[in-house]
Amino acid sequence: MYEDFERCVRAVQSKDSRFDGWFFTAVLTTRIYCRPGCPAIPPKPENMSFYPSAAAAQTAGFRACKRCRPDASPGSPQWNERADLVARAMRLIADGVVDRDGVPGLAARLGYSTRQVERQLLAELGAGPLALARAQRAQTARLLIETSALSMAEVAFAAGFSSIRTFNDTVQEVFALTPSDLRARTGGAPLAAVPGVLPLRLAYRAPLCPDNLFGHLVATAVPGVEEWRDGAYRRTLRLAHGQGVVSLRPEAGHIACLLSLTDWRDLSNAISRCRWLLDLDADPVAVDELLGADPVLGPYVAKTPGRRVPRTVDGAEFAVRAVLGQQVSTASARTLAGRLVSAHGEPVTDPGPSGGLTRLFPSAAALAELDPAALAMPKTRRATLMAVVAALAAGDVDLDVGSDWQLARARLGALPGVGSWTVETVAMRALGDPDAFAPTDLGVRLAAGRLGLPTTPAALTSHAAAWRPWRAYAVQHIWATGDHPINFMPGA
């Protein structure tokens, strides 16, 4: 979009926050870059220049606006909507791959050469992987400086910087303020309510309907790993350098996030996974505009705009849970998963005053080493589960945020006992494909019948062609016509 000058100018002049994250406005006279929805008086069009990423604007020598904080805007929806190389790279960079494994590690995960990845990112985003990762580190640093009581040294390493000097230089260059000055502007750093717990605010594009988003997560919560407590969804996290516990509560204009980590180097990764879990970087306006035009779905979209697709913080975990949920009720699937966690999950210390989180969900590698006879489930599903965890542990099936959606579908579907329902459910919730569609899902078929839609998988798939590329969101609206607990946030 940033190449459409007139459209960008109109968005800036109308201060249209719907385009925050889609592009960035650089002001040639002040050398500052802003988000489209910046509340300041818009510059003259001849003084505007547009960039596809904050990193590109920073690379061109522009500093972040102190008023609209463009570095803190929601991420561009296109990285969630697209499945090409650049989108996959951006999802992996947001997940911290460059900070952990460098650009060669990013290229290896993508299956391309380092040169190919750099060339593609430069061509589309105006910045290479190092600059994009640096912009993300700067954003995380600002968040910590302004909202946490961490020392500057702790902020530097939690944000992914290799040295205090690099941290100081980057903050000064990007924000035109020293780290201390940036903190002083907030009137001092607030202390966390609980020692060792970091409070954050996760931005999102409005509107947002929290009912199905949190309702689904709570209704399917695995005991010991997830819970709903005091109006917040809480769960344990398996991260690159250690463990974590997160609490997520919907509030007006943002998601209140409380994070506890055993290693603060995992902070950026944890934030990225929480955003992914709640689908916070979606473009609800585009989704609702298309689905709202459907004569059947339209009234439901108008009633509850901004429905999101509840996802997962760990693709491998969700694949295991999807297999456990084959042809059984939600309650039965929770029971099976809870037994697996109780017997094989790693212990976790819950920092909450009365929390009930006790374990991490077992890794695929740990499950692959189990004796199948020890699993209390039907023989056929036991064989399917062992085939899935073996493929995940060996890397034959890749379900992380930067995976190739179609390749993952093909490899997962080739495993014994894995049918289209499992594949599309994993594509929707783990891979984040916005067009994933499960016409064989019993809940979808029953709801389709109530709505007067076709109920056979082939006919429903044909009808749903008009909902593309947002069929995963259409499923949320279809499910919401029933009275299943997944549709209602507790206490709402």
N, C-alpha and C positions, 0 to 999 in steps of 0.2 A: 504493500500500500504506500510506502514512503516515497515511491517513484511517481505517484499521482499528486503533483504539486497542488493543484487547485483543490482537490478533495482534502488534503492535509490542512491547507490554509483554512478551509471552512470549518474543519473540526477544531482547530486551535481558536479561531475567532468565536466559535460558539461554546468554547471550553467544554467540549464533549468528552467526559471521562470514560465513555464506552471504548475509546480508542487508546486509553492508557495501556502501555505495553506493546501496542501494535507498531508504534513508531515514536521517535523522539524529536522534539523541535529544538534546533540549535539557533541561538540568537547571535548573529554575526557581530553586532555592535558591542555586546556585553561579554561575549565568549562564554555564555552560560547555556546549558541545555535543560529542557523542561519536558514534562509529560504534557500531552494535549489538553488535559483538564486543568492545567495550572491556573490558579485564581488571579494571578497578576494580569495587568492590562496587556493584551496581546501585542506583540511587536508588529511593525509594518511588514507586509508580505515580502517586500524586497530585502528585508533583513532576516528572513527566515531561511533555514536550510533544514533538511530532514534526514534522519538516519534510522536504519532498521534495528539498531541495538544501542544500549547505553555504552557498550564497549567501543562501538564505532565512533560515537560522539566523543568519548574520552580520548581515543586514539587520535582524533582530529584536533585535539587541544581544547575541548570545551569542558567546563566544570559543571557539576551538578547543582541545580537550583536549590537554594537553602529553604525556599518556601514550599514548593510542591514535592520536593524529594523524589525525583524521577527514579532513583535507584530502588525505592521501596514500592513501586507500583506492581500490580500483579504481572505475572509473566505473560509473554505473548501466547495466545491460544493456539497459534498455528503449530507450535511444537507438539501439542497434544493431538491435534487433528491430523497431522501428516505422518506418513510412514517412510519418507525418503531419507537419504543419508544425512542431510543437514538437520532435519528434525530429530533423528535418532542421536546425532552428535550433541545437540543442544540438551536433550533429556539427560544424557550421560554426564555432560559438563555440570548441569544443575545437581546431579547426584554425587558430584565430587570426584569423578574418575580422574580428571586431569591433576587435581591436587594429590591424589593417592598414587597414581601410576604414570603421570606425565602424559605428554602428547603421544608417544609411542604406545602407551597402554590404551589410550582412547582409540587409536587407529586399529590396534589389534582386536579390541572389542567389536569394532565395526566391520572388520574384515577387509580393510582398505590400507593402502600405504599412507604414511604420515603426510607425504606431499599431496596426495589426492584429497585427504581430509582438509588440510590447510587451504588448498586452492578453492575447494567448494565453499568453505566458510567465508573466506575472503570475498569471493564473488557475490555471495548472497547477503552477508551480514556486515561486510566492510571491516571485519576484524577476524584474526585467527584464533585458534583455541586457547592460546596463552592469554591473549587480551580478554577474551570472554570469561575465562576462569578468574582473571584478575579483577574484572568488574564485579563478579559475584563475591569475591573475597571482600572487596570494598563495601559492598552492600551489607554483608554479614557483619563486618567490623562496625559499621555505623549503627546497626541495630543493637549490637552489644554495648557500644559506647554509650548510647542514649537510654537504654532500658535496663542495663544490668549493673551490678555492683562489682563485677570482675575488674581486677587490676588491668592496666593497659598491656602488660606482658601476657596475661591470661587471654585477653581479647585478641591479641595478635596471633597467638598460636591456635586459639579456638576458631578463628576466621580462616586459618589455613596459610598464614604467612610464615615464611621460613626464618625470618629474623625481625627483631624490633625495628631495625633501621628501614627495612623494606616496608614494613607496616606504616611507620611514620611518614615516609616519603609518599606512599600511595595515598594515604588519607589527605595529606596536604595537597597533593596534585589534583585529586578528584573532587574534594570539597572546599579547597582553598581555606582550610582551617586545620590547626593541629588537632590531634586526638583530644588533648586536654581542653582546647577551646570548644570543640564539638560537644564534649560532655558538659561544659560550663553553660552552654546555651540552653540546656534542659533544666537548669537549676539544681543540678546534682543528680546522681544516679539513684533511682529508687532501690530499696532492698527487697529481695524476694521474701514472700510471706513465709516460706519454709526454707531453712538453710539447705543449700545445695540444689535448689529448684530455681530455674530461670523462667520468669514470666515474659511472654512475647505476644504480639498482636499479629495475626496473619490476615493480610488484606485479601479481598476478593472482588470480583466484578458483580455488582448488583444487577438483577435481584438474585437472592439465594433462598431456596425453600429447604429448611433444615429437616423437615419431617421425615421424608424417606431416607435422607442422607444419614442421619443419626439413628433413625428407627431401624434401618437395615443392619447397621453395625451392631446395635445393641441386641436385636432379636437373634442374631447369629453368633453372638459373643461366646468365645470358648472360655470356660471357667479357668481362672488362674492366669490367663493371658489377657483377657479383656473384661471390662465391667462398666456399668453405668453407676456413677456415684455423685450425689450432690449436684445433679444437673450437668454432669460432664461425662463424656466418653473417655475412658482411660485404657491404655494397653501398654504392653512391654514391647521393646524394640531390640532386634539383633542388628548391630551396626559394625562397621569395619574394624573399629578399635576397641569395642566393648559393648556394654549393654545400656539400655535406656528405658525410661518410663515417661509416657506423655499423657497429659490431660488436655482434652479439647472441648471447649464449651462455646456454643453459638451465642453471640451477643450482637447488639445493634452495630452494624457496619464492619464487623470483624469477627474473627474466631479467636477467643482467648486461649492461649497455649501455655502450658506449664511443662517445662522439660527438665528431666533429671538424667544426667549422663555420667557414666563412669570415666569417660575420656572426652574432654571438650573438643578434641579434634573432630569428633563426629557431629558437631553442631550443625554445620551447613547441610550435611547429608540428612540429618534428622528433620530439619525444617523442610527440605525438599520432599521427603517421604510423607510428611504430614500434609503438605499441600497436595501431593499426588493422591493420597488417601481420600481427601475430601473434594477432589476435582475442583480446586479453587481457581485454577487458571483457565477454566472453560469460558466460552463466550455465550452466556445465556440469551443475549439479545438475538444473535444469529440463530441459535437453536429454536427459541420460541417463535421467531418470525416464520420459520418454515413449518414447524409442527402445528403452530396456531392456525395456519391456513387450511389444515385438514378438517373436513366437516365433522368427523367423529372426535378427533383429539382436541380440536380447537377450544371447546368450552372448558376442558380440563386444564389446558395450558393457561387459559385466561384466569382460571381460578387459583392456580398454584404455579405462577411463573418462576423460573430459575431453578427447576429441579436439576440436581446433579446426579452423576453415576457414582455410587459408593465404590471405592476401589480397595486397594490393599497396600500395606507397607512392605510386603515381601511376596513376590510372584510365586516362588517355590512353595511357600506356606499355603498360599491360596489354592494351588493346584492339588495339593494333598487334601485340603478341606473339600474341594470340589468332588474328588473321588469318594471321600467319606459320605458326601451328600447325595450320591447317586441313588435315585429311587427310594429315598427315605424322607421322613419329615424333617423340618428344621430342628425340632427338639431332639430327634434321634441323631442327627448329624452332630449337634452340639455335644451330646453325650459321648459319642464315639471319639470326637476330637479331644474332649476333656480327659478321657481315659488315656489317650495317647500322650497328652501333655503331662498328666500326673505321673505316668510311668517313665517317660523318657525326656521330658523337658528339663532344661538347665535352670537351677534355682536363681531367683532374682530378689533383691531387697526392694520392697516398695517404700518410697520416701514419704508417702502420704500418712497422715496421722491415724487413719483407720482403713487404709486401703487393703484390697483383697487380691492384689496381683502377686503371684508367687513364682511364675516360670516363664521362660521363653518357649515359643513353639519349637519343637525339635527340628533340627536342620535336616535337609534331604540326605546328607552324608551319614548322619547318625541313624536315620530311619532305614537307610539301605543296608546297614549292618545287622538289623534285627533278624531274629528267627521268625519267619512268616507264621509258624505254628502258634506263636505267642500272641498273634493279633486276633482278637475276638470279633470276627466278622465273617460273612459268607466267603467260601473258598474262592469264588470267581472274583469278587471285589478285592479280596486279599491279594490275588495274583496281579490285578490291575494296579493296586497301590504299590506293590513292590516293583513293578515294571516302571511306573512313573517316577518313584524316588530314585531308582537306579539310573534312569535317563537324566534326571536333574543333577544327581551327584556327579555323573560322568561328564556333564556339560553337553550332552547330546541334544537336550532341550533347554533353550535359553529363554527365560521369562522375565528378565530384568527390564527396566524402563527403556533401554536402548536397543532392545531386540528387534529383529526383523519379524513383523507381525505374521506375514504369510508363511515364512519358513517355520516359525514356532507352531503355527496351526498345523502345518503338514506333518511335522515331526511328532507333535503330541497326538494327532489323530491316527498316526501309524502304530501307536502302542496298543496292545491287546486290552479290550474292554473300555477304551476311550472313544466315545461316540461324539456326535455333533453337539449334543447338549453341553457336555463337559468342555469341549473345545471352545465353543462360543461363550460360555460362561467365563472361562479363563481369559479369553480375548477381551471381554468386556471389563472384567474386574481387575485382572492382573496386568494385561498388556496395555489397557487403556484405549483400545480401538473404539472411537465414538460411533462406528457403524456396525459393531458386533450385534448379532441378532440371533435369538434362540427360539425359533418357532415351535420347537418340540417341547418347550418348557410347559409343564402342566398348568402353572399359574397363568402364563400368557394365553394359553389356549382357552382356559375357562373364562378369563376376562374378555378375550376376543369374542366369545360366544355371547356374553352379556351385552357387549357393545354392538352386536350385529355385524361383526367382522368375520371373515372366513376363519375357520378353526382348523382346517387341515394344514400341515406344515407348508406344502407346496403353494396352496392358494394364499395363505397368509404371507408368505415370502413375496409372492407376486404383488399383492396389495401393498406391502411395505416398501416397495421400490420408490414410492413417492416420498418416503421419509428419509431417504438417503441424503447426506451422509451422517444422519443423526439417529439411526435406528436404536442405538443403545439408550438414548434419552427417551425415545418413544416407548421403549419397554418400561421405563420407570413410570411413565404416565399410565400405561396399561395396567401394570401391577397395582398402582395406587387406587384403581377403581374397586379393589377388593378390601376386605377388612382384616387382612393378615397383619400381624404385629410389625412386620418390616416397614409398614407405611406410616407408623405413628411414633414420634419421638416421645419417650417417657415423660410424663408430666405436662405435655403440651396440651 
